[in-house]
Amino acid sequence: MKRTYRFTDGECIVADKARLQQLLTDYTLYLQNYTDIDLESPEYIARGNGFCESKYSENFIESQISKYRQRITDIQQWISLKH
């Protein structure tokens, strides 16, 4: 049965338990990808407007890590609740 859920950051989703499990898996992979980034590596250059002059900011990476950690926590709590 699908229910409406609201993440801590305010975004809403409509999902059943299987979809929550899939999102948990996806978000865990996203988190791993962000935590693996080496900001000193030239592979992580931000590209925009045809320029390749700056790397991703530490603030952006940290905000993404925080976002996905919180979303994982939210989903784990929802899965633990009775449906």
Backbone torsions as a table, in degrees:
resi	resn	phi	psi	omega
1	MET	NA	130.3	-179.1
2	LYS	-81.8	143.1	177.3
3	ARG	-133.5	162.4	175.8
4	THR	-95.5	131.9	179.1
5	TYR	-124.0	147.3	178.0
6	ARG	-121.5	119.6	175.9
7	PHE	-67.6	159.4	178.8
8	THR	-55.2	-32.3	-179.8
9	ASP	-80.6	-0.5	174.5
10	GLY	103.0	-16.9	179.9
11	GLU	-69.8	138.2	179.8
12	CYS	-106.5	147.5	172.5
13	ILE	-135.8	156.5	172.1
14	VAL	-115.1	121.7	-173.9
15	ALA	-154.1	157.9	170.1
16	ASP	-103.9	-178.9	-175.5
17	LYS	-61.9	-38.2	179.5
18	ALA	-63.3	-41.2	178.5
19	ARG	-67.1	-38.4	176.7
20	LEU	-61.6	-41.7	178.0
21	GLN	-61.6	-42.0	179.5
22	GLN	-65.3	-43.7	177.3
23	LEU	-62.2	-38.9	177.9
24	LEU	-60.3	-44.7	177.7
25	THR	-63.0	-47.5	-179.8
26	ASP	-60.4	-48.9	-176.5
27	TYR	-66.9	-32.7	175.8
28	THR	-64.1	-40.7	176.8
29	LEU	-66.7	-42.1	177.7
30	TYR	-59.4	-45.3	179.9
31	LEU	-60.4	-44.5	179.2
32	GLN	-60.9	-41.8	178.5
33	ASN	-60.9	-44.8	-179.6
34	TYR	-68.2	-37.1	-179.9
35	THR	-72.8	-20.5	179.0
36	ASP	-84.3	-8.8	-176.3
37	ILE	-69.0	131.2	174.0
38	ASP	-103.3	104.4	-175.0
39	LEU	-63.2	-15.5	178.9
40	GLU	-85.3	-11.5	-177.7
41	SER	-77.7	137.4	179.0
42	PRO	-68.0	-11.4	178.8
43	GLU	-68.9	-18.3	-174.7
44	TYR	-108.7	51.3	178.1
45	ILE	-89.8	130.9	177.1
46	ALA	-74.1	134.8	-179.7
47	ARG	-117.6	125.8	179.4
48	GLY	-159.4	141.6	179.6
49	ASN	54.2	31.4	177.7
50	GLY	80.2	-0.3	-179.5
51	PHE	-104.0	149.8	177.6
52	CYS	-130.8	59.4	-170.7
53	GLU	-109.9	-11.7	-178.4
54	SER	-135.3	149.2	177.4
55	LYS	-83.6	165.0	173.8
56	TYR	-58.0	141.6	179.9
57	SER	-76.3	151.8	176.4
58	GLU	-61.4	-36.2	179.7
59	ASN	-61.4	-41.5	179.0
60	PHE	-62.8	-48.7	-178.9
61	ILE	-61.7	-45.5	179.5
62	GLU	-62.8	-37.9	179.1
63	SER	-68.0	-36.8	178.0
64	GLN	-67.7	-42.2	178.2
65	ILE	-60.8	-46.3	179.1
66	SER	-61.2	-44.9	-179.4
67	LYS	-58.2	-50.4	-176.0
68	TYR	-72.9	-32.1	174.1
69	ARG	-61.2	-44.9	-179.2
70	GLN	-67.2	-40.8	179.5
71	ARG	-64.5	-38.6	176.7
72	ILE	-62.2	-44.1	177.7
73	THR	-61.2	-45.7	178.7
74	ASP	-57.5	-50.0	-177.3
75	ILE	-64.1	-41.5	178.1
76	GLN	-59.7	-38.3	177.7
77	GLN	-66.9	-43.1	-179.8
78	TRP	-64.1	-41.1	-179.4
79	ILE	-64.8	-35.4	-178.4
80	SER	-72.4	-18.1	177.3
81	LEU	-77.1	152.7	175.5
82	LYS	-69.7	140.9	176.7
83	HIS	-99.1	NA	NA
